[in-house]
Amino acid sequence: EDLLPRLAVVSRPRTTTMIQFDEHGFRRRVEEALVTLQKVLHSTRRPTFALDVPHSYEDKYLLAEFVTNCGLAAQCTCLEALGVGTQQLATLVEWSASETVTLRLAGRQRCTFLREEEREVESTSKVVKESTIFGKSEQKVVTRVNEWFWKIDVEWELVAYAGTMGGPRQLRLQGRSGSAQLKTTTSATPEPAGQVEFIPTEVPITWLLQQVKLPGGLVGAAHVLSFKIDRDAEGCRTPRRNPQVEAALHAARELCAWSKRVCQFMNQRIFSKAERCAKVQAHTGRGFLALIASTHQPSELFVPVLPLFEARPAEEEADAAGGDGDGGDGDGTL
C-alpha cells in the first residue's frame, strides 16, 4: 500500500496528488521482511537495500519492473483468495483483451414478520397481606409481555463481469447467505420491511488482467506477469516517472480503495447483524455464521514486494551473464 511520492512534472503545470511516504516505517518493514527472507535463502546470499549496493541506471529500471511484477503477483494471489482459480483467471484474461472487466460485490437483505407471542412474567417481589380471619397471604404480581419475532435473511455475492452488468459475460466467484431470528418488544420492524438491495461496490481490474500472460495460450497453464517499462516512450523520464508505472500505481490505488469499501460493506451490512442476532437462536436457516467465508488478519499476510539488490563480485556477474565478461562495475543484481 505504501506508494512513493509523486513528483510534479516541471515541463507543464498539472494537479498532482501528494502521497505521504513514511521512510522510517518503510525501512523497518523491509528489515523485518529481510529476517524472514534470510531463513529461506542460502547462507551466502546477502540481499539488502538498493541504496547500499553499487548499480547502474538500467538496474533501476529492472528493479522497478521486478517490484511491480511482485506486486501484481500479490494482487493475483488476492484474486485467487476471492475465488479466481486458474480456469476463471484464463477466462477473465480473455475478456480483458476486448472489454473492461469489473469486480462487483453486492448483497441484499429481507426482513419478514413471523409471529407475535404473549407470555406472563412473574415479579420477583411478593405482596403479603394479613387478615385477622384468614391469617397471612402472599401474592405475586404477574406482567403480560408481548414479543414480536422477525426473520432476517442476508446474502452477498462477488461477481466479475465484462462490459456492462447483466450481460452474457458474467462469472460468479463466490457468495454466502444466512438467516436468523430477531426478537423485539415492539411491533416496529427492526430492519426495513421487505427486500432491500445494498449499494454495490465495484472496481475495474482490466489493466491487471492485461499484464497476465498464459504460456502458449494454454488454459490451465501457469500464468506469468509481463509488466515492462517502455524506455523509448516519449513520456518515460525515469524508472519512477513513466506511463507504465503510473498505470500500475493507479490500478493499485483503485484496488486498495475497493478493498477498504469491501471491509466497510461487510462490517456494516453483515457482521453488525451477526452480532445483533448472536444471542437469538436461529430456528430456521443456517444462521449468520454461514455469511462468513473466511477471515484473515493483516499480520498473517506476507507481501512479497521487496526492493532489494545483492552485491556480487565482477567474476561472478560474468559467469551469471553466460561468461561474456560483461559484469559492469560491480553492478548489483536483483
C-alpha positions as YAML, in Angstrom:
chain: A
units: angstrom
residues:
- id: 1
  name: GLU
  ca: [0.00, 0.00, 0.00]
- id: 2
  name: ASP
  ca: [2.91, 2.33, 0.55]
- id: 3
  name: LEU
  ca: [3.43, 4.39, -2.58]
- id: 4
  name: LEU
  ca: [6.34, 6.63, -3.48]
- id: 5
  name: PRO
  ca: [5.52, 10.34, -3.51]
- id: 6
  name: ARG
  ca: [4.52, 11.69, -6.89]
- id: 7
  name: LEU
  ca: [6.87, 14.25, -8.45]
- id: 8
  name: ALA
  ca: [5.45, 17.22, -10.35]
- id: 9
  name: VAL
  ca: [6.47, 17.48, -13.97]
- id: 10
  name: VAL
  ca: [8.23, 20.78, -14.48]
- id: 11
  name: SER
  ca: [7.61, 20.94, -18.24]
- id: 12
  name: ARG
  ca: [3.92, 21.73, -17.80]
- id: 13
  name: PRO
  ca: [1.75, 22.61, -14.77]
- id: 14
  name: ARG
  ca: [-0.70, 19.99, -13.60]
- id: 15
  name: THR
  ca: [-2.59, 18.99, -10.49]
- id: 16
  name: THR
  ca: [-0.84, 16.25, -8.53]
- id: 17
  name: THR
  ca: [-1.91, 14.16, -5.57]
- id: 18
  name: MET
  ca: [0.79, 14.16, -2.93]
- id: 19
  name: ILE
  ca: [1.13, 10.91, -1.01]
- id: 20
  name: GLN
  ca: [2.96, 10.91, 2.30]
- id: 21
  name: PHE
  ca: [5.87, 8.49, 2.30]
- id: 22
  name: ASP
  ca: [6.99, 7.15, 5.67]
- id: 23
  name: GLU
  ca: [10.64, 6.27, 5.02]
- id: 24
  name: HIS
  ca: [11.28, 5.09, 8.57]
- id: 25
  name: GLY
  ca: [8.26, 2.79, 8.53]
- id: 26
  name: PHE
  ca: [9.18, 1.55, 5.05]
- id: 27
  name: ARG
  ca: [12.73, 0.64, 6.06]
- id: 28
  name: ARG
  ca: [11.50, -1.04, 9.24]
- id: 29
  name: ARG
  ca: [9.08, -3.27, 7.31]
- id: 30
  name: VAL
  ca: [11.73, -4.19, 4.75]
- id: 31
  name: GLU
  ca: [14.20, -5.05, 7.51]
- id: 32
  name: GLU
  ca: [11.60, -7.28, 9.17]
- id: 33
  name: ALA
  ca: [10.94, -8.96, 5.83]
- id: 34
  name: LEU
  ca: [14.68, -9.48, 5.33]
- id: 35
  name: VAL
  ca: [14.79, -11.52, 8.54]
- id: 36
  name: THR
  ca: [12.11, -13.84, 7.14]
- id: 37
  name: LEU
  ca: [13.74, -13.91, 3.71]
- id: 38
  name: GLN
  ca: [17.14, -14.84, 5.12]
- id: 39
  name: LYS
  ca: [15.65, -18.02, 6.60]
- id: 40
  name: VAL
  ca: [14.85, -19.43, 3.16]
- id: 41
  name: LEU
  ca: [17.97, -18.24, 1.31]
- id: 42
  name: HIS
  ca: [21.40, -19.82, 1.18]
- id: 43
  name: SER
  ca: [23.72, -18.58, 3.90]
- id: 44
  name: THR
  ca: [25.97, -16.92, 1.31]
- id: 45
  name: ARG
  ca: [23.19, -14.72, -0.02]
- id: 46
  name: ARG
  ca: [23.09, -11.18, 1.33]
- id: 47
  name: PRO
  ca: [20.23, -9.14, -0.16]
- id: 48
  name: THR
  ca: [19.98, -5.57, 1.08]
- id: 49
  name: PHE
  ca: [18.58, -2.15, 0.22]
- id: 50
  name: ALA
  ca: [19.27, -0.97, -3.32]
- id: 51
  name: LEU
  ca: [20.72, 2.23, -1.87]
- id: 52
  name: ASP
  ca: [23.54, 0.24, -0.26]
- id: 53
  name: VAL
  ca: [24.66, -1.61, -3.42]
- id: 54
  name: PRO
  ca: [26.51, -0.05, -6.40]
- id: 55
  name: HIS
  ca: [24.37, -0.41, -9.52]
- id: 56
  name: SER
  ca: [23.77, 1.04, -12.97]
- id: 57
  name: TYR
  ca: [20.86, 3.18, -14.08]
- id: 58
  name: GLU
  ca: [19.44, 0.26, -16.08]
- id: 59
  name: ASP
  ca: [19.33, -1.71, -12.83]
- id: 60
  name: LYS
  ca: [16.86, 0.87, -11.53]
- id: 61
  name: TYR
  ca: [14.51, 0.07, -14.40]
- id: 62
  name: LEU
  ca: [14.94, -3.65, -13.79]
- id: 63
  name: LEU
  ca: [14.23, -3.20, -10.10]
- id: 64
  name: ALA
  ca: [11.09, -1.16, -10.84]
- id: 65
  name: GLU
  ca: [9.85, -3.90, -13.18]
- id: 66
  name: PHE
  ca: [10.73, -6.65, -10.72]
- id: 67
  name: VAL
  ca: [8.99, -4.99, -7.78]
- id: 68
  name: THR
  ca: [5.91, -4.14, -9.85]
- id: 69
  name: ASN
  ca: [5.60, -7.73, -11.07]
- id: 70
  name: CYS
  ca: [5.91, -8.91, -7.47]
- id: 71
  name: GLY
  ca: [3.13, -6.50, -6.54]
- id: 72
  name: LEU
  ca: [0.98, -7.80, -9.38]
- id: 73
  name: ALA
  ca: [1.65, -11.36, -8.21]
- id: 74
  name: ALA
  ca: [0.41, -10.40, -4.74]
- id: 75
  name: GLN
  ca: [-2.73, -8.90, -6.28]
- id: 76
  name: CYS
  ca: [-3.31, -12.09, -8.28]
- id: 77
  name: THR
  ca: [-2.97, -14.05, -5.05]
- id: 78
  name: CYS
  ca: [-5.69, -11.85, -3.55]
- id: 79
  name: LEU
  ca: [-7.91, -12.60, -6.55]
- id: 80
  name: GLU
  ca: [-7.25, -16.30, -6.02]
- id: 81
  name: ALA
  ca: [-8.40, -15.98, -2.40]
- id: 82
  name: LEU
  ca: [-11.57, -14.33, -3.70]
- id: 83
  name: GLY
  ca: [-12.37, -17.33, -5.87]
- id: 84
  name: VAL
  ca: [-10.47, -16.65, -9.10]
- id: 85
  name: GLY
  ca: [-8.96, -20.05, -9.87]
- id: 86
  name: THR
  ca: [-6.84, -20.99, -12.88]
- id: 87
  name: GLN
  ca: [-9.81, -21.54, -15.18]
- id: 88
  name: GLN
  ca: [-11.55, -18.35, -14.03]
- id: 89
  name: LEU
  ca: [-8.36, -16.33, -14.46]
- id: 90
  name: ALA
  ca: [-7.92, -17.58, -18.02]
- id: 91
  name: THR
  ca: [-11.50, -16.56, -18.78]
- id: 92
  name: LEU
  ca: [-11.04, -13.08, -17.30]
- id: 93
  name: VAL
  ca: [-7.76, -12.57, -19.16]
- id: 94
  name: GLU
  ca: [-9.53, -13.46, -22.40]
- id: 95
  name: TRP
  ca: [-12.32, -10.98, -21.66]
- id: 96
  name: SER
  ca: [-9.85, -8.18, -20.82]
- id: 97
  name: ALA
  ca: [-8.42, -8.31, -24.35]
- id: 98
  name: SER
  ca: [-11.56, -6.68, -25.76]
- id: 99
  name: GLU
  ca: [-13.71, -5.41, -22.87]
- id: 100
  name: THR
  ca: [-13.49, -3.80, -19.47]
- id: 101
  name: VAL
  ca: [-13.57, -6.37, -16.63]
- id: 102
  name: THR
  ca: [-15.02, -5.35, -13.28]
- id: 103
  name: LEU
  ca: [-15.28, -6.93, -9.84]
- id: 104
  name: ARG
  ca: [-18.62, -6.30, -8.14]
- id: 105
  name: LEU
  ca: [-19.66, -7.01, -4.56]
- id: 106
  name: ALA
  ca: [-23.41, -6.81, -4.00]
- id: 107
  name: GLY
  ca: [-25.88, -8.02, -1.40]
- id: 108
  name: ARG
  ca: [-29.43, -7.83, -0.18]
- id: 109
  name: GLN
  ca: [-31.49, -8.44, 2.93]
- id: 110
  name: ARG
  ca: [-35.11, -9.28, 3.67]
- id: 111
  name: CYS
  ca: [-36.99, -8.69, 6.91]
- id: 112
  name: THR
  ca: [-40.10, -10.88, 7.38]
- id: 113
  name: PHE
  ca: [-42.58, -10.83, 10.26]
- id: 114
  name: LEU
  ca: [-43.06, -14.31, 11.76]
- id: 115
  name: ARG
  ca: [-45.35, -14.17, 14.77]
- id: 116
  name: GLU
  ca: [-46.41, -12.39, 17.94]
- id: 117
  name: GLU
  ca: [-46.31, -14.15, 21.28]
- id: 118
  name: GLU
  ca: [-47.66, -13.24, 24.67]
- id: 119
  name: ARG
  ca: [-46.23, -14.61, 27.87]
- id: 120
  name: GLU
  ca: [-46.55, -13.97, 31.56]
- id: 121
  name: VAL
  ca: [-43.63, -12.84, 33.67]
- id: 122
  name: GLU
  ca: [-43.78, -13.19, 37.44]
- id: 123
  name: SER
  ca: [-42.37, -10.40, 39.54]
- id: 124
  name: THR
  ca: [-39.53, -11.23, 41.91]
- id: 125
  name: SER
  ca: [-41.23, -9.28, 44.73]
- id: 126
  name: LYS
  ca: [-44.15, -10.53, 46.80]
- id: 127
  name: VAL
  ca: [-47.13, -8.75, 48.33]
- id: 128
  name: VAL
  ca: [-48.00, -10.00, 51.86]
- id: 129
  name: LYS
  ca: [-51.48, -9.40, 53.24]
- id: 130
  name: GLU
  ca: [-52.55, -10.09, 56.84]
- id: 131
  name: SER
  ca: [-56.07, -10.83, 57.95]
- id: 132
  name: THR
  ca: [-57.46, -11.48, 61.43]
- id: 133
  name: ILE
  ca: [-59.65, -14.18, 60.00]
- id: 134
  name: PHE
  ca: [-57.54, -15.85, 57.28]
- id: 135
  name: GLY
  ca: [-54.07, -15.01, 58.56]
- id: 136
  name: LYS
  ca: [-51.20, -14.12, 56.21]
- id: 137
  name: SER
  ca: [-51.38, -14.50, 52.40]
- id: 138
  name: GLU
  ca: [-48.82, -13.90, 49.72]
- id: 139
  name: GLN
  ca: [-49.47, -12.65, 46.23]
- id: 140
  name: LYS
  ca: [-47.17, -12.25, 43.20]
- id: 141
  name: VAL
  ca: [-47.52, -9.65, 40.51]
- id: 142
  name: VAL
  ca: [-47.72, -11.17, 37.03]
- id: 143
  name: THR
  ca: [-46.99, -8.99, 33.98]
- id: 144
  name: ARG
  ca: [-48.09, -9.88, 30.49]
- id: 145
  name: VAL
  ca: [-45.37, -9.27, 27.91]
- id: 146
  name: ASN
  ca: [-45.87, -9.16, 24.15]
- id: 147
  name: GLU
  ca: [-42.97, -10.16, 21.91]
- id: 148
  name: TRP
  ca: [-42.59, -9.94, 18.13]
- id: 149
  name: PHE
  ca: [-40.38, -12.33, 16.15]
- id: 150
  name: TRP
  ca: [-38.76, -11.47, 12.83]
- id: 151
  name: LYS
  ca: [-36.70, -13.40, 10.31]
- id: 152
  name: ILE
  ca: [-33.68, -11.58, 8.85]
- id: 153
  name: ASP
  ca: [-32.26, -13.04, 5.63]
- id: 154
  name: VAL
  ca: [-28.96, -11.64, 4.33]
- id: 155
  name: GLU
  ca: [-26.90, -12.68, 1.32]
- id: 156
  name: TRP
  ca: [-23.93, -11.35, -0.62]
- id: 157
  name: GLU
  ca: [-22.12, -12.34, -3.78]
- id: 158
  name: LEU
  ca: [-18.95, -11.43, -5.62]
- id: 159
  name: VAL
  ca: [-19.03, -11.49, -9.41]
- id: 160
  name: ALA
  ca: [-16.74, -10.49, -12.27]
- id: 161
  name: TYR
  ca: [-18.27, -9.25, -15.48]
- id: 162
  name: ALA
  ca: [-17.12, -7.90, -18.82]
- id: 163
  name: GLY
  ca: [-18.71, -4.84, -20.39]
- id: 164
  name: THR
  ca: [-21.90, -3.95, -18.52]
- id: 165
  name: MET
  ca: [-23.55, -5.74, -15.62]
- id: 166
  name: GLY
  ca: [-26.23, -8.14, -16.73]
- id: 167
  name: GLY
  ca: [-24.51, -9.01, -19.99]
- id: 168
  name: PRO
  ca: [-23.63, -12.51, -21.21]
- id: 169
  name: ARG
  ca: [-20.08, -12.40, -19.84]
- id: 170
  name: GLN
  ca: [-20.55, -12.77, -16.10]
- id: 171
  name: LEU
  ca: [-18.72, -15.04, -13.67]
- id: 172
  name: ARG
  ca: [-19.87, -15.68, -10.09]
- id: 173
  name: LEU
  ca: [-16.81, -16.07, -7.90]
- id: 174
  name: GLN
  ca: [-18.36, -16.73, -4.51]
- id: 175
  name: GLY
  ca: [-21.26, -15.84, -2.26]
- id: 176
  name: ARG
  ca: [-22.92, -16.66, 1.03]
- id: 177
  name: SER
  ca: [-26.39, -16.49, 2.54]
- id: 178
  name: GLY
  ca: [-27.71, -16.84, 6.07]
- id: 179
  name: SER
  ca: [-30.70, -16.09, 8.27]
- id: 180
  name: ALA
  ca: [-31.53, -15.58, 11.91]
- id: 181
  name: GLN
  ca: [-34.48, -14.71, 14.11]
- id: 182
  name: LEU
  ca: [-34.68, -11.45, 15.97]
- id: 183
  name: LYS
  ca: [-36.99, -10.76, 18.92]
- id: 184
  name: THR
  ca: [-38.31, -7.29, 19.72]
- id: 185
  name: THR
  ca: [-40.62, -5.88, 22.38]
- id: 186
  name: THR
  ca: [-42.39, -3.53, 19.97]
- id: 187
  name: SER
  ca: [-44.24, -4.06, 16.72]
- id: 188
  name: ALA
  ca: [-41.86, -1.80, 14.80]
- id: 189
  name: THR
  ca: [-39.69, -3.65, 12.28]
- id: 190
  name: PRO
  ca: [-36.05, -3.95, 13.42]
- id: 191
  name: GLU
  ca: [-34.94, -3.66, 9.77]
- id: 192
  name: PRO
  ca: [-36.66, -2.12, 6.74]
- id: 193
  name: ALA
  ca: [-39.59, -4.30, 5.74]
- id: 194
  name: GLY
  ca: [-39.36, -6.34, 2.55]
- id: 195
  name: GLN
  ca: [-36.26, -6.82, 0.43]
- id: 196
  name: VAL
  ca: [-33.56, -4.17, 0.40]
- id: 197
  name: GLU
  ca: [-30.70, -4.13, -2.10]
- id: 198
  name: PHE
  ca: [-27.37, -2.98, -0.70]
- id: 199
  name: ILE
  ca: [-25.45, -0.42, -2.72]
- id: 200
  name: PRO
  ca: [-22.85, -2.47, -4.65]
- id: 201
  name: THR
  ca: [-19.15, -1.61, -4.76]
- id: 202
  name: GLU
  ca: [-17.10, -2.15, -7.92]
- id: 203
  name: VAL
  ca: [-13.51, -1.93, -9.16]
- id: 204
  name: PRO
  ca: [-12.08, -2.36, -12.68]
- id: 205
  name: ILE
  ca: [-9.30, -4.96, -12.96]
- id: 206
  name: THR
  ca: [-8.74, -4.75, -16.72]
- id: 207
  name: TRP
  ca: [-5.20, -3.37, -16.51]
- id: 208
  name: LEU
  ca: [-4.14, -6.03, -14.00]
- id: 209
  name: LEU
  ca: [-5.51, -8.82, -16.19]
- id: 210
  name: GLN
  ca: [-3.76, -7.42, -19.26]
- id: 211
  name: GLN
  ca: [-0.41, -7.95, -17.51]
- id: 212
  name: VAL
  ca: [-1.12, -11.68, -17.13]
- id: 213
  name: LYS
  ca: [0.09, -13.95, -19.91]
- id: 214
  name: LEU
  ca: [-0.70, -17.63, -20.31]
- id: 215
  name: PRO
  ca: [2.25, -19.51, -21.87]
- id: 216
  name: GLY
  ca: [1.21, -20.66, -25.33]
- id: 217
  name: GLY
  ca: [-2.32, -19.51, -24.63]
- id: 218
  name: LEU
  ca: [-2.97, -22.80, -22.80]
- id: 219
  name: VAL
  ca: [-5.85, -22.72, -20.38]
- id: 220
  name: GLY
  ca: [-4.75, -24.20, -17.06]
- id: 221
  name: ALA
  ca: [-1.06, -23.40, -17.61]
- id: 222
  name: ALA
  ca: [0.83, -21.42, -15.01]
- id: 223
  name: HIS
  ca: [0.46, -17.72, -15.72]
- id: 224
  name: VAL
  ca: [3.32, -15.22, -15.89]
- id: 225
  name: LEU
  ca: [3.36, -11.48, -15.36]
- id: 226
  name: SER
  ca: [4.72, -9.34, -18.17]
- id: 227
  name: PHE
  ca: [4.98, -5.79, -16.82]
- id: 228
  name: LYS
  ca: [7.63, -3.82, -18.72]
- id: 229
  name: ILE
  ca: [8.64, -0.17, -18.84]
- id: 230
  name: ASP
  ca: [8.94, 1.28, -22.33]
- id: 231
  name: ARG
  ca: [12.23, 3.14, -22.02]
- id: 232
  name: ASP
  ca: [11.88, 4.69, -25.50]
- id: 233
  name: ALA
  ca: [8.39, 6.13, -24.96]
- id: 234
  name: GLU
  ca: [8.05, 9.91, -25.07]
- id: 235
  name: GLY
  ca: [6.57, 10.06, -21.57]
- id: 236
  name: CYS
  ca: [9.31, 7.94, -19.97]
- id: 237
  name: ARG
  ca: [11.56, 10.16, -17.86]
- id: 238
  name: THR
  ca: [12.81, 7.97, -15.00]
- id: 239
  name: PRO
  ca: [12.19, 4.43, -13.67]
- id: 240
  name: ARG
  ca: [9.51, 6.02, -11.47]
- id: 241
  name: ARG
  ca: [8.08, 8.67, -13.80]
- id: 242
  name: ASN
  ca: [6.72, 6.86, -16.83]
- id: 243
  name: PRO
  ca: [3.25, 5.88, -18.13]
- id: 244
  name: GLN
  ca: [3.59, 2.19, -17.24]
- id: 245
  name: VAL
  ca: [4.43, 2.77, -13.56]
- id: 246
  name: GLU
  ca: [1.74, 5.44, -13.32]
- id: 247
  name: ALA
  ca: [-0.81, 2.95, -14.66]
- id: 248
  name: ALA
  ca: [0.36, 0.33, -12.16]
- id: 249
  name: LEU
  ca: [0.06, 2.74, -9.23]
- id: 250
  name: HIS
  ca: [-3.36, 3.92, -10.39]
- id: 251
  name: ALA
  ca: [-4.64, 0.33, -10.62]
- id: 252
  name: ALA
  ca: [-3.17, -0.49, -7.18]
- id: 253
  name: ARG
  ca: [-4.83, 2.56, -5.62]
- id: 254
  name: GLU
  ca: [-8.20, 1.60, -7.08]
- id: 255
  name: LEU
  ca: [-7.91, -1.97, -5.82]
- id: 256
  name: CYS
  ca: [-6.79, -0.75, -2.38]
- id: 257
  name: ALA
  ca: [-9.72, 1.69, -2.15]
- id: 258
  name: TRP
  ca: [-12.13, -1.04, -3.21]
- id: 259
  name: SER
  ca: [-10.73, -3.39, -0.55]
- id: 260
  name: LYS
  ca: [-11.46, -0.77, 2.11]
- id: 261
  name: ARG
  ca: [-15.01, -0.38, 0.80]
- id: 262
  name: VAL
  ca: [-15.44, -4.15, 0.94]
- id: 263
  name: CYS
  ca: [-14.36, -4.16, 4.60]
- id: 264
  name: GLN
  ca: [-16.83, -1.38, 5.34]
- id: 265
  name: PHE
  ca: [-19.56, -3.25, 3.43]
- id: 266
  name: MET
  ca: [-19.01, -6.48, 5.37]
- id: 267
  name: ASN
  ca: [-18.72, -4.75, 8.76]
- id: 268
  name: GLN
  ca: [-21.84, -2.61, 8.36]
- id: 269
  name: ARG
  ca: [-24.06, -4.97, 6.37]
- id: 270
  name: ILE
  ca: [-23.01, -8.43, 7.53]
- id: 271
  name: PHE
  ca: [-21.01, -8.60, 10.75]
- id: 272
  name: SER
  ca: [-23.09, -6.00, 12.61]
- id: 273
  name: LYS
  ca: [-26.25, -8.04, 12.02]
- id: 274
  name: ALA
  ca: [-24.47, -11.23, 13.07]
- id: 275
  name: GLU
  ca: [-23.51, -9.62, 16.39]
- id: 276
  name: ARG
  ca: [-27.03, -8.31, 16.87]
- id: 277
  name: CYS
  ca: [-28.55, -11.75, 16.41]
- id: 278
  name: ALA
  ca: [-25.79, -13.67, 18.21]
- id: 279
  name: LYS
  ca: [-27.88, -14.23, 21.34]
- id: 280
  name: VAL
  ca: [-31.03, -15.17, 19.47]
- id: 281
  name: GLN
  ca: [-31.35, -18.77, 18.32]
- id: 282
  name: ALA
  ca: [-31.94, -19.15, 14.59]
- id: 283
  name: HIS
  ca: [-34.77, -21.66, 14.37]
- id: 284
  name: THR
  ca: [-34.69, -21.56, 10.57]
- id: 285
  name: GLY
  ca: [-31.81, -21.17, 8.14]
- id: 286
  name: ARG
  ca: [-28.12, -21.71, 8.72]
- id: 287
  name: GLY
  ca: [-27.54, -18.65, 10.84]
- id: 288
  name: PHE
  ca: [-25.38, -15.63, 10.11]
- id: 289
  name: LEU
  ca: [-22.15, -17.59, 10.61]
- id: 290
  name: ALA
  ca: [-22.80, -19.00, 7.14]
- id: 291
  name: LEU
  ca: [-22.28, -15.49, 5.75]
- id: 292
  name: ILE
  ca: [-18.61, -15.50, 6.69]
- id: 293
  name: ALA
  ca: [-16.43, -17.26, 4.10]
- id: 294
  name: SER
  ca: [-13.10, -16.89, 5.91]
- id: 295
  name: THR
  ca: [-11.17, -14.32, 7.88]
- id: 296
  name: HIS
  ca: [-7.53, -13.28, 7.71]
- id: 297
  name: GLN
  ca: [-5.65, -10.95, 9.99]
- id: 298
  name: PRO
  ca: [-3.36, -8.40, 8.30]
- id: 299
  name: SER
  ca: [-0.47, -9.63, 10.44]
- id: 300
  name: GLU
  ca: [-0.82, -13.08, 8.85]
- id: 301
  name: LEU
  ca: [-0.19, -11.80, 5.33]
- id: 302
  name: PHE
  ca: [3.27, -11.60, 3.77]
- id: 303
  name: VAL
  ca: [3.60, -9.08, 0.95]
- id: 304
  name: PRO
  ca: [6.47, -10.17, -1.33]
- id: 305
  name: VAL
  ca: [7.35, -6.69, -2.61]
- id: 306
  name: LEU
  ca: [10.97, -6.19, -1.54]
- id: 307
  name: PRO
  ca: [13.08, -3.60, -3.41]
- id: 308
  name: LEU
  ca: [16.39, -5.36, -2.81]
- id: 309
  name: PHE
  ca: [19.75, -5.67, -4.54]
- id: 310
  name: GLU
  ca: [22.57, -8.10, -3.89]
- id: 311
  name: ALA
  ca: [26.20, -7.23, -4.44]
- id: 312
  name: ARG
  ca: [28.22, -9.83, -6.35]
- id: 313
  name: PRO
  ca: [31.87, -9.90, -7.45]
- id: 314
  name: ALA
  ca: [32.53, -8.98, -11.08]
- id: 315
  name: GLU
  ca: [33.71, -12.51, -11.99]
- id: 316
  name: GLU
  ca: [30.50, -13.99, -10.57]
- id: 317
  name: GLU
  ca: [28.50, -11.48, -12.59]
- id: 318
  name: ALA
  ca: [30.35, -12.60, -15.72]
- id: 319
  name: ASP
  ca: [29.51, -16.24, -15.01]
- id: 320
  name: ALA
  ca: [25.85, -15.37, -14.41]
- id: 321
  name: ALA
  ca: [25.75, -13.48, -17.71]
- id: 322
  name: GLY
  ca: [26.96, -16.54, -19.63]
- id: 323
  name: GLY
  ca: [30.68, -15.94, -19.44]
- id: 324
  name: ASP
  ca: [30.72, -12.91, -21.78]
- id: 325
  name: GLY
  ca: [32.72, -10.91, -19.25]
- id: 326
  name: ASP
  ca: [30.23, -8.01, -19.18]
- id: 327
  name: GLY
  ca: [29.81, -7.76, -15.46]
- id: 328
  name: GLY
  ca: [29.67, -3.97, -15.25]
- id: 329
  name: ASP
  ca: [31.27, -2.06, -12.44]
- id: 330
  name: GLY
  ca: [30.27, -4.38, -9.65]
- id: 331
  name: ASP
  ca: [26.61, -3.89, -10.54]
- id: 332
  name: GLY
  ca: [24.03, -5.21, -8.17]
- id: 333
  name: THR
  ca: [21.65, -7.99, -9.13]
- id: 334
  name: LEU
  ca: [18.01, -8.48, -8.22]
...
